[in-house]
Amino acid sequence: MTQRDTLGNVTAPFHAALGTILTKRQKKAADFETALAELEALVEKMEQGDLTLDESLKQFERGVQLTRSCQQALQEAEQKVQILLEKGGQQTLEPLESDDQPS
């Protein structure tokens, strides 16, 4: 067995795992976008006032589920940003540059 064969056997599972991780991240982002779009459509539909009381309650319940899902995704994203910004055990938050401020 050559070194290439050994590496091929080791890297194949690694690439499969990496693909799974990337797919899960992409799915989370897509899930957030999908949930947000569904929530916006649901709000629009409810604002029209054409739903029965029972339909309104079902839509409201779905809206609460979607809101919680979006909040969870945003909270996870915020935690990731905080971890990425930590330097030497201390958080160093830097203000975003706006178009109004000189560089």
CYANA upper distance limits for C-alpha pairs under 8 A (distance plus 0.5 A):
  1 MET  CA      5 ASP  CA      6.73
  1 MET  CA      6 THR  CA      7.66
  2 THR  CA      6 THR  CA      7.03
  3 GLN  CA      7 LEU  CA      6.66
  4 ARG  CA      8 GLY  CA      6.45
  5 ASP  CA      9 ASN  CA      6.77
  6 THR  CA     10 VAL  CA      6.86
  7 LEU  CA     11 THR  CA      6.32
  8 GLY  CA     12 ALA  CA      6.51
  9 ASN  CA     13 PRO  CA      7.87
 10 VAL  CA     14 PHE  CA      7.26
 11 THR  CA     15 HIS  CA      6.49
 12 ALA  CA     16 ALA  CA      6.72
 13 PRO  CA     17 ALA  CA      6.58
 14 PHE  CA     18 LEU  CA      6.56
 15 HIS  CA     19 GLY  CA      6.52
 16 ALA  CA     20 THR  CA      6.77
 17 ALA  CA     21 ILE  CA      6.76
 18 LEU  CA     22 LEU  CA      6.69
 19 GLY  CA     23 THR  CA      6.49
 20 THR  CA     24 LYS  CA      6.62
 21 ILE  CA     25 ARG  CA      6.80
 22 LEU  CA     26 GLN  CA      6.58
 23 THR  CA     27 LYS  CA      6.42
 24 LYS  CA     28 LYS  CA      6.60
 25 ARG  CA     29 ALA  CA      6.83
 26 GLN  CA     30 ALA  CA      6.60
 27 LYS  CA     31 ASP  CA      6.31
 28 LYS  CA     32 PHE  CA      6.65
 28 LYS  CA     73 ALA  CA      8.19
 29 ALA  CA     33 GLU  CA      6.80
 30 ALA  CA     34 THR  CA      6.43
 31 ASP  CA     35 ALA  CA      6.40
 32 PHE  CA     36 LEU  CA      6.52
 32 PHE  CA     69 SER  CA      8.01
 32 PHE  CA     70 CYS  CA      6.35
 32 PHE  CA     73 ALA  CA      7.18
 33 GLU  CA     37 ALA  CA      6.61
 34 THR  CA     38 GLU  CA      6.59
 35 ALA  CA     39 LEU  CA      6.53
 35 ALA  CA     66 LEU  CA      6.25
 35 ALA  CA     69 SER  CA      8.00
 35 ALA  CA     70 CYS  CA      7.34
 36 LEU  CA     40 GLU  CA      6.67
 36 LEU  CA     66 LEU  CA      7.76
 36 LEU  CA     67 THR  CA      8.43
 36 LEU  CA     70 CYS  CA      7.35
 37 ALA  CA     41 ALA  CA      6.73
 38 GLU  CA     42 LEU  CA      6.52
 38 GLU  CA     66 LEU  CA      8.40
 39 LEU  CA     43 VAL  CA      6.65
 39 LEU  CA     63 GLY  CA      6.43
 39 LEU  CA     66 LEU  CA      6.82
 39 LEU  CA     67 THR  CA      7.91
 40 GLU  CA     44 GLU  CA      6.73
 41 ALA  CA     45 LYS  CA      6.63
 42 LEU  CA     46 MET  CA      6.66
 42 LEU  CA     59 GLN  CA      7.34
 42 LEU  CA     63 GLY  CA      7.54
 43 VAL  CA     47 GLU  CA      6.53
 43 VAL  CA     63 GLY  CA      8.37
 44 GLU  CA     48 GLN  CA      7.06
 45 LYS  CA     49 GLY  CA      7.88
 45 LYS  CA     50 ASP  CA      8.34
 46 MET  CA     50 ASP  CA      7.81
 46 MET  CA     51 LEU  CA      7.34
 46 MET  CA     56 SER  CA      7.29
 46 MET  CA     59 GLN  CA      8.18
 51 LEU  CA     55 GLU  CA      6.18
 51 LEU  CA     56 SER  CA      6.21
 52 THR  CA     56 SER  CA      6.46
 53 LEU  CA     57 LEU  CA      6.67
 54 ASP  CA     58 LYS  CA      6.82
 55 GLU  CA     59 GLN  CA      6.60
 56 SER  CA     60 PHE  CA      6.44
 57 LEU  CA     61 GLU  CA      6.62
 58 LYS  CA     62 ARG  CA      6.76
 59 GLN  CA     63 GLY  CA      6.54
 60 PHE  CA     64 VAL  CA      6.77
 61 GLU  CA     65 GLN  CA      6.95
 62 ARG  CA     66 LEU  CA      6.70
 63 GLY  CA     67 THR  CA      6.49
 64 VAL  CA     68 ARG  CA      6.68
 65 GLN  CA     69 SER  CA      6.71
 66 LEU  CA     70 CYS  CA      6.65
 67 THR  CA     71 GLN  CA      6.56
 68 ARG  CA     72 GLN  CA      6.58
 69 SER  CA     73 ALA  CA      6.80
 70 CYS  CA     74 LEU  CA      6.65
 71 GLN  CA     75 GLN  CA      6.53
 72 GLN  CA     76 GLU  CA      6.69
 73 ALA  CA     77 ALA  CA      6.72
 74 LEU  CA     78 GLU  CA      6.60
 75 GLN  CA     79 GLN  CA      6.74
 76 GLU  CA     80 LYS  CA      6.80
 77 ALA  CA     81 VAL  CA      6.78
 78 GLU  CA     82 GLN  CA      6.72
 79 GLN  CA     83 ILE  CA      6.72
 80 LYS  CA     84 LEU  CA      6.69
 81 VAL  CA     85 LEU  CA      6.68
 82 GLN  CA     86 GLU  CA      6.88
 82 GLN  CA     91 GLN  CA      8.01
 85 LEU  CA     91 GLN  CA      6.64
 85 LEU  CA     92 THR  CA      6.73
 85 LEU  CA     93 LEU  CA      7.18
 86 GLU  CA     90 GLN  CA      6.05
 86 GLU  CA     91 GLN  CA      4.90
 86 GLU  CA     92 THR  CA      6.72
 87 LYS  CA     91 GLN  CA      6.53
 87 LYS  CA     92 THR  CA      7.17
 97 GLU  CA    101 GLN  CA      7.26
 97 GLU  CA    103 SER  CA      8.44
